[in-house]
Amino acid sequence: MPSQIVSLVVNGEEREFIAAPGATLLASLREALGLTAAKRGCAQGACGTCTVLVDGRPEVSCLVAVETVAGHSIRTLEGVAAGGELDEVQSAFVDCFATQCGFCTAGMIMVAEELLDRNPDPSEDDVIEAISGNVCRCTGYRPIVIAILEAARRRAVRR
């Protein structure tokens, strides 16, 4: 199978690149497009560090063949901050000390973005369920849960 040109809408911008056969969405984002926030962790879809939003839904990009999402909308952490300003989720992660080493942060934030888009007033259990596919070795998860609930509060105030 030869390489092919793949077209995606990434963070609101049409992007085209050549993808090798079997290239993953993660590899394409990082190598072809230079978007490095999503990390390669387990490469088995179990850790969530590579999570991005595909058409608004969280996907572990290490398991997605890039040609299967051609023409779709992809949102990465690089597309979250508008005009260089952190959004509520990002700023809550900073303010609530929800990051330590930072390796899981992009995936956690992308899952939180989807949760709050879908459910603007989540319960603590909703947050725990939403992040359940993401592994963090540093924080003990509590600061992440607090940050997401704080982000929901901040979005409610902004509305």
C-alpha positions as CSV (number, residue, x, y, z in Angstrom):
1,M,0.0,0.0,0.0
2,P,1.5,3.3,-1.0
3,S,1.7,6.5,1.1
4,Q,-1.3,8.8,0.7
5,I,-2.3,12.4,1.1
6,V,-4.5,12.8,4.2
7,S,-6.5,15.9,4.8
8,L,-7.8,16.7,8.3
9,V,-9.3,19.7,10.0
10,V,-6.9,20.2,13.0
11,N,-7.8,22.8,15.6
12,G,-10.1,24.5,13.1
13,E,-7.5,24.6,10.3
14,E,-7.5,22.4,7.1
15,R,-4.2,20.4,7.1
16,E,-2.8,18.1,4.4
17,F,0.2,15.8,4.7
18,I,1.6,12.6,3.3
19,A,0.9,9.6,5.6
20,A,2.7,6.3,5.4
21,P,0.6,3.2,5.3
22,G,-0.6,2.3,8.8
23,A,0.5,5.6,10.3
24,T,-1.4,6.5,13.5
25,L,-3.1,9.7,14.2
26,L,-0.7,10.3,17.0
27,A,2.4,9.9,14.8
28,S,0.9,12.1,12.2
29,L,0.0,14.9,14.6
30,R,3.5,14.8,16.1
31,E,5.7,14.1,13.1
32,A,3.8,15.5,10.1
33,L,2.1,18.4,11.8
34,G,4.5,19.3,14.7
35,L,1.7,19.1,17.3
36,T,3.5,17.5,20.3
37,A,1.1,17.9,23.2
38,A,-0.4,14.4,22.8
39,K,2.2,12.0,24.1
40,R,3.2,8.5,23.2
41,G,2.8,6.5,26.4
42,C,1.8,2.9,26.3
43,A,1.1,2.7,22.5
44,Q,-1.7,0.3,23.4
45,G,-4.6,2.7,24.2
46,A,-4.5,2.1,27.9
47,C,-2.9,5.2,29.4
48,G,-4.7,8.1,27.7
49,T,-1.7,10.4,27.3
50,C,-2.4,10.6,23.5
51,T,-6.0,11.5,23.9
52,V,-7.4,14.0,21.3
53,L,-10.9,14.9,20.3
54,V,-12.1,13.5,17.0
55,D,-15.3,15.2,16.0
56,G,-15.7,16.2,19.6
57,R,-15.2,12.8,21.1
58,P,-12.1,11.6,23.0
59,E,-10.0,9.1,21.1
60,V,-6.7,7.5,22.0
61,S,-4.8,8.6,18.9
62,C,-2.1,5.9,19.2
63,L,-4.7,3.3,18.0
64,V,-6.4,5.4,15.3
65,A,-5.1,4.8,11.7
66,V,-4.9,8.3,10.3
67,E,-6.5,7.4,7.0
68,T,-9.7,6.4,8.9
69,V,-10.2,9.9,10.2
70,A,-9.4,11.7,6.9
71,G,-11.8,14.7,6.5
72,H,-12.7,14.7,10.2
73,S,-12.2,17.4,12.8
74,I,-9.3,16.8,15.3
75,R,-8.8,19.0,18.4
76,T,-5.6,18.8,20.3
77,L,-4.4,20.6,23.4
78,E,-2.7,23.1,21.1
79,G,-6.2,24.2,19.9
80,V,-7.7,24.8,23.4
81,A,-6.2,28.2,24.3
82,A,-8.0,30.9,22.3
83,G,-5.8,33.9,21.4
84,G,-3.0,32.6,23.6
85,E,-5.2,32.8,26.7
86,L,-5.7,29.6,28.8
87,D,-9.3,28.4,28.9
88,E,-11.1,27.5,32.2
89,V,-9.9,23.9,32.2
90,Q,-6.3,24.8,31.6
91,S,-6.2,27.6,34.1
92,A,-8.0,25.4,36.7
93,F,-5.3,22.7,36.2
94,V,-2.6,25.3,36.9
95,D,-4.4,26.9,39.9
96,C,-5.4,23.6,41.5
97,F,-2.0,22.1,41.1
98,A,-3.4,19.3,38.9
99,T,-0.1,18.9,37.0
100,Q,3.2,17.6,38.3
101,C,5.3,15.9,35.7
102,G,2.8,17.0,33.0
103,F,3.0,13.8,30.9
104,C,-0.7,13.0,31.3
105,T,-1.9,16.6,31.3
106,A,-2.8,17.0,27.6
107,G,-4.9,13.8,27.6
108,M,-6.6,14.7,30.9
109,I,-7.4,18.2,29.7
110,M,-8.9,16.9,26.4
111,V,-11.1,14.5,28.3
112,A,-12.2,17.3,30.6
113,E,-12.9,19.6,27.7
114,E,-15.3,16.9,26.2
115,L,-16.9,16.2,29.5
116,L,-17.7,19.9,30.2
117,D,-18.9,20.4,26.6
118,R,-21.3,17.5,27.1
119,N,-22.1,18.1,30.7
120,P,-21.5,21.6,32.0
121,D,-22.4,20.7,35.6
122,P,-20.8,17.3,36.3
123,S,-20.8,15.6,39.6
124,E,-17.6,14.3,41.1
125,D,-18.5,10.8,40.0
126,D,-19.0,12.1,36.4
127,V,-15.5,13.5,36.5
128,I,-14.0,10.3,37.9
129,E,-15.7,8.3,35.2
130,A,-14.6,10.7,32.4
131,I,-10.9,10.5,33.4
132,S,-11.0,6.7,34.2
133,G,-9.2,5.9,30.9
134,N,-6.3,8.2,31.7
135,V,-3.4,7.2,33.9
136,C,-1.5,9.7,36.1
137,R,1.4,8.5,38.2
138,C,2.1,11.7,40.0
139,T,-1.0,13.6,41.4
140,G,-3.1,10.8,43.0
141,Y,-5.9,12.1,40.8
142,R,-7.6,14.2,43.5
143,P,-6.2,17.6,42.3
144,I,-7.3,16.7,38.7
145,V,-10.8,16.0,39.9
146,I,-10.9,19.2,41.8
147,A,-9.5,21.2,38.8
148,I,-12.2,19.8,36.5
149,L,-14.9,20.7,39.0
150,E,-13.4,24.2,39.4
151,A,-13.3,24.6,35.6
152,A,-17.0,23.7,35.5
153,R,-17.7,26.4,38.1
154,R,-15.7,28.9,36.1
155,R,-17.5,28.2,32.9
156,A,-20.9,28.5,34.7
157,V,-19.8,32.0,36.0
158,R,-18.7,33.0,32.5
159,R,-22.1,32.0,31.1
